[in-house]
Amino acid sequence: MYSLDKIAKDLGVSKATVSLILSGKAEKSRISSETEEKVKNYCRKINYLPNIHAQRMNQKLVKNIGVLLEPGENIGEESPLSEFNIAQILGGIAIASEKAGFGFSVRIYREGIDDQEIFNSFRNKEIAGLIYYGFRIPEAWKRVFAAENRHVAGIGIAPVSDISSVNIDNFEMSYHLTEYLLKQGCCRFIYLGGTESSYPGTERYNGFKAALQNNQIEFPDENFFMGDFNESKANKIVKEFFSNKKNHADAVVCANDAMAIGAVLGLHESGFKVPQDIAVAGGDNISLGRYFSPALTTFDNRPRLLGEKAFETLMGSINGGEYKHLILKSELIIRQSA
């Protein structure tokens, strides 16, 4: 069994010299190129691999971050990583981390997850920081992260202290989308919201209500439904609502595109035409929305940019900067459904 001690003894150099060479610090430590090459050649010859964990513990900064995701229940996805927003967010993180010379590891968040595993990933220097998406971080985690000065960034979360956040302008985009529908002549709405814990979902509903209030349009509470961002649930809600002949609406506004697709299908199954009878609008601008019939009117969630900016803000705090709360500008996508 080879060790640093044995390698140093065989080559007639110090253990520290071998360690510095194998950790890439030869030049900085003014070790001659001849000695460096001799040690490396010998290690290749005996197929010696350094203890990665020991190296990591000795590093001031490990060039790896963690990404923690809660998979949603969006349409037709067999893998949580194939859901549109998650896939695009990961793509953005991959682009930004590669530029910075970092890697990243992905874990799935489930209720009851072992929080010690998350904390120990910092303590063992497996990760230098954490990006999370899709869930509300537990208060106990916040206390531990603050006490241990951990670097964390959240995507789609409410701004809080000691955690960077990145969002699109959800309130404004939902406001502008609703104003567009009003200009199209819509005045009787039903709204399908996300989940109670979703910050973007709450902001989107608040933007919708603000647009109606500013245009003196009444919105009865019974026309709001919690759709959980889920296509099947949205389909069921719409069919049940319009099965009652006393219920009327000329627009269905959904907190995401998955529910908008469910709403359109439910309306078709109920004998309505979209948008001739009832307009439907969503949010996120998923790829399927442009190919769906009718193509969805929506706004862009900009998920790849969310991933890139989350990594950049995380790196800013890792490098000694302040925590930031970014709001990215989006745009309306007007198509055939409204």
C-alpha positions in Angstrom: 0.0 0.0 0.0 1.5 3.3 -1.1 1.3 6.4 1.0 2.7 9.9 0.9 5.3 8.8 3.4 6.5 5.8 1.3 6.5 7.8 -1.9 8.6 10.6 -0.2 11.0 8.0 1.2 11.4 6.2 -2.2 12.1 9.4 -4.0 14.3 11.0 -1.3 12.1 14.1 -0.9 9.8 15.3 2.0 6.2 14.3 2.5 5.2 18.0 2.2 6.9 18.2 -1.2 4.9 15.3 -2.5 1.7 16.7 -1.1 2.2 20.1 -2.6 3.0 18.6 -6.0 -0.1 16.4 -6.0 -2.3 19.2 -4.9 -1.1 21.4 -7.8 0.9 23.8 -5.7 4.4 23.0 -6.9 5.0 26.3 -8.8 3.5 28.4 -6.0 5.7 26.6 -3.5 8.8 27.1 -5.7 9.4 23.4 -6.2 11.6 22.7 -9.2 10.0 21.4 -12.4 12.4 18.4 -12.3 11.2 17.4 -8.8 7.6 17.9 -9.8 8.0 15.8 -12.9 9.9 13.0 -11.0 7.1 12.8 -8.4 4.3 12.8 -11.0 6.0 10.2 -13.1 6.5 7.9 -10.1 2.9 8.3 -9.0 1.7 7.4 -12.5 4.0 4.4 -12.6 2.5 3.0 -9.3 -1.0 4.2 -10.2 -1.2 6.3 -7.0 -4.3 8.5 -6.5 -4.3 11.1 -3.8 -7.1 11.0 -1.1 -9.6 13.4 -2.7 -11.4 13.9 0.6 -8.2 14.8 2.4 -7.3 17.2 -0.4 -10.7 18.8 -0.2 -10.5 19.3 3.5 -7.2 21.1 3.1 -8.5 23.4 0.4 -9.7 26.9 1.4 -12.4 26.8 -1.3 -13.7 23.7 -3.0 -14.8 24.4 -6.6 -18.2 22.6 -6.4 -21.7 23.7 -5.4 -24.8 21.9 -4.6 -28.2 22.2 -6.3 -31.3 21.1 -4.4 -34.5 20.8 -6.4 -38.1 19.9 -5.5 -39.8 18.2 -8.5 -43.2 19.5 -9.3 -46.2 17.6 -10.7 -46.1 19.2 -14.2 -47.4 17.5 -17.2 -46.1 14.2 -18.6 -42.6 14.3 -17.0 -41.2 10.9 -16.1 -38.1 12.5 -14.6 -38.0 15.6 -12.5 -34.9 16.8 -14.4 -36.9 16.8 -17.7 -39.4 19.3 -16.4 -39.0 22.5 -18.5 -38.1 25.0 -15.8 -35.8 22.6 -14.0 -34.0 21.5 -17.1 -33.4 25.1 -18.2 -32.3 26.3 -14.7 -29.8 23.4 -14.6 -28.6 24.4 -18.0 -28.0 28.0 -16.8 -26.2 26.8 -13.8 -24.0 24.5 -15.9 -23.1 27.3 -18.3 -22.2 29.7 -15.5 -20.3 27.2 -13.4 -18.2 26.0 -16.3 -17.1 29.5 -17.0 -16.1 29.8 -13.4 -14.3 26.5 -13.4 -16.8 25.0 -10.9 -18.7 21.8 -10.9 -22.1 21.1 -9.3 -24.0 18.2 -7.9 -27.8 17.8 -7.9 -30.0 16.4 -5.2 -33.8 16.0 -5.0 -35.6 17.6 -2.1 -38.3 15.6 -0.4 -40.2 16.3 2.8 -38.4 14.7 5.6 -35.0 14.8 3.9 -32.1 14.3 6.3 -31.0 17.9 7.0 -27.7 16.7 8.5 -26.7 15.4 5.1 -27.2 18.9 3.7 -25.3 20.6 6.6 -22.5 18.1 6.4 -22.0 18.7 2.6 -20.8 22.1 3.7 -18.9 20.9 6.7 -17.1 18.2 4.8 -16.2 20.7 2.0 -18.2 18.8 -0.6 -19.7 22.1 -1.7 -18.9 25.7 -1.3 -22.4 26.9 -1.7 -26.0 25.8 -2.4 -28.7 26.8 -4.9 -32.2 25.7 -4.3 -35.4 25.8 -6.3 -39.0 24.7 -6.0 -39.6 24.8 -2.2 -39.6 27.0 0.9 -36.5 26.4 2.8 -37.1 25.2 6.4 -36.6 27.9 9.1 -34.2 25.5 11.0 -32.0 25.4 7.9 -31.9 29.2 7.8 -30.7 29.3 11.4 -27.9 26.8 10.8 -26.8 28.5 7.5 -26.7 31.9 9.3 -24.8 30.5 12.3 -22.2 28.7 10.1 -22.0 31.5 7.6 -23.0 29.3 4.7 -23.5 30.7 1.2 -27.0 30.0 -0.2 -29.0 31.3 -3.2 -32.7 30.6 -3.9 -34.6 30.7 -7.2 -38.2 31.7 -7.1 -38.1 32.6 -3.4 -39.2 35.6 -1.3 -36.2 37.9 -0.5 -34.8 37.0 3.0 -31.6 38.0 4.8 -28.5 35.9 4.4 -29.8 34.2 1.3 -29.5 35.6 -2.3 -32.7 35.4 -4.4 -33.4 35.5 -8.1 -36.8 36.0 -9.6 -38.5 37.4 -12.7 -40.8 40.3 -12.3 -43.8 38.0 -11.7 -46.1 40.7 -10.3 -45.5 43.1 -13.2 -45.8 40.4 -15.9 -49.1 39.1 -14.5 -50.4 42.6 -14.2 -49.5 43.4 -17.9 -51.0 40.1 -19.0 -54.3 40.8 -17.3 -54.3 44.3 -18.7 -53.9 42.8 -22.2 -56.9 40.5 -21.6 -58.9 43.5 -20.4 -58.1 45.4 -23.6 -59.2 42.3 -25.6 -62.6 42.8 -24.0 -62.4 40.2 -21.2 -64.1 41.2 -18.0 -65.3 37.9 -16.3 -62.3 35.9 -15.0 -61.5 32.7 -13.2 -58.0 32.3 -11.8 -56.0 29.1 -11.3 -53.3 29.7 -8.7 -50.2 27.7 -7.9 -49.4 26.4 -4.4 -49.7 28.2 -1.1 -46.0 28.1 -0.5 -45.0 29.4 -4.0 -43.6 32.9 -4.0 -43.9 33.3 -7.8 -47.4 31.9 -7.6 -48.4 34.5 -5.0 -46.8 37.3 -6.9 -48.6 36.3 -10.1 -52.0 36.2 -8.4 -51.3 39.6 -6.7 -50.4 41.1 -10.1 -53.6 39.8 -11.6 -55.8 41.2 -8.8 -54.0 44.6 -8.9 -54.8 44.9 -12.6 -58.4 44.2 -12.1 -58.7 46.6 -9.1 -57.0 49.4 -11.0 -59.5 48.9 -13.8 -62.6 48.7 -11.5 -63.3 45.1 -12.4 -64.8 43.0 -9.6 -63.3 39.5 -9.0 -65.4 37.2 -6.7 -63.4 35.1 -4.3 -65.2 32.0 -5.5 -63.6 32.4 -8.9 -60.1 31.7 -7.5 -59.0 28.0 -7.4 -55.8 26.5 -6.1 -54.5 24.4 -9.0 -51.1 23.5 -7.6 -49.4 24.2 -10.9 -50.9 20.8 -12.1 -52.3 20.2 -15.5 -54.7 17.4 -14.4 -56.1 19.4 -11.5 -56.6 22.5 -13.7 -58.5 20.3 -16.2 -60.8 19.0 -13.5 -61.4 22.5 -12.0 -62.4 24.0 -15.4 -64.8 21.2 -16.3 -66.5 21.4 -12.9 -66.8 25.2 -13.0 -68.4 25.3 -16.4 -70.6 22.2 -15.7 -72.7 24.6 -13.6 -74.7 26.6 -16.1 -74.9 29.5 -13.7 -71.1 30.1 -13.9 -69.8 32.3 -16.6 -66.4 33.6 -17.6 -64.7 34.9 -20.7 -61.1 34.4 -19.6 -59.2 31.7 -17.6 -55.9 33.0 -16.2 -53.4 30.4 -14.9 -50.3 30.8 -12.8 -48.3 28.6 -15.2 -48.5 27.0 -18.6 -49.1 23.5 -17.4 -52.4 24.5 -15.9 -53.2 26.6 -19.0 -52.9 23.5 -21.1 -55.2 21.6 -18.7 -57.7 24.5 -18.8 -57.7 24.5 -22.6 -58.3 20.8 -22.8 -61.0 21.0 -20.1 -62.8 23.8 -22.1 -62.6 21.8 -25.3 -64.1 18.7 -23.5 -66.9 21.0 -22.2 -67.8 22.2 -25.6 -66.1 25.6 -25.6 -63.7 27.0 -28.2 -60.5 28.8 -27.3 -60.2 31.7 -27.7 -63.5 32.3 -29.5 -65.6 31.5 -26.5 -63.1 31.8 -23.7 -59.6 33.1 -23.6 -56.9 31.2 -21.8 -53.5 32.5 -20.6 -50.6 31.0 -18.6 -47.1 31.8 -17.4 -43.6 30.4 -17.9 -43.4 30.1 -21.7 -42.6 26.3 -21.8 -41.6 24.8 -25.1 -44.8 22.9 -25.5 -46.8 26.1 -25.3 -45.8 27.3 -28.7 -46.7 24.0 -30.4 -50.0 23.4 -28.5 -53.2 24.2 -30.3 -54.1 26.9 -29.8 -50.6 28.2 -29.0 -50.5 29.7 -25.5 -50.4 33.3 -24.6 -48.0 33.6 -21.7 -44.9 35.3 -20.3 -41.4 34.1 -20.2 -40.0 32.7 -16.9 -36.4 33.0 -18.3 -35.3 29.9 -16.4 -31.9 29.5 -18.0 -31.0 33.1 -17.0 -32.4 32.4 -13.5 -29.9 29.6 -13.2 -27.0 31.7 -14.5 -27.8 34.6 -12.2 -28.3 32.4 -9.2 -24.8 31.0 -9.7 -23.4 34.4 -10.2 -25.0 35.8 -7.0 -23.9 32.7 -5.1 -20.3 33.2 -6.2 -20.5 36.9 -5.3 -21.3 36.0 -1.6 -18.7 33.2 -1.6 -16.1 35.7 -2.7 -17.0 38.1 0.1 -19.7 40.2 -1.5 -23.1 41.0 -0.2 -26.2 38.9 -0.7 -28.3 40.1 -3.6 -32.0 40.0 -4.6 -32.3 40.1 -8.3 -35.5 40.7 -10.3 -35.1 39.8 -14.0 -37.2 41.5 -16.6 -39.5 39.3 -18.7 -41.8 39.8 -21.7 -45.3 38.9 -22.8 -45.7 36.2 -25.4 -49.0 36.8 -27.3 -50.3 33.8 -29.2 -53.6 32.3 -30.3 -55.1 31.2 -26.9 -55.9 34.8 -25.9 
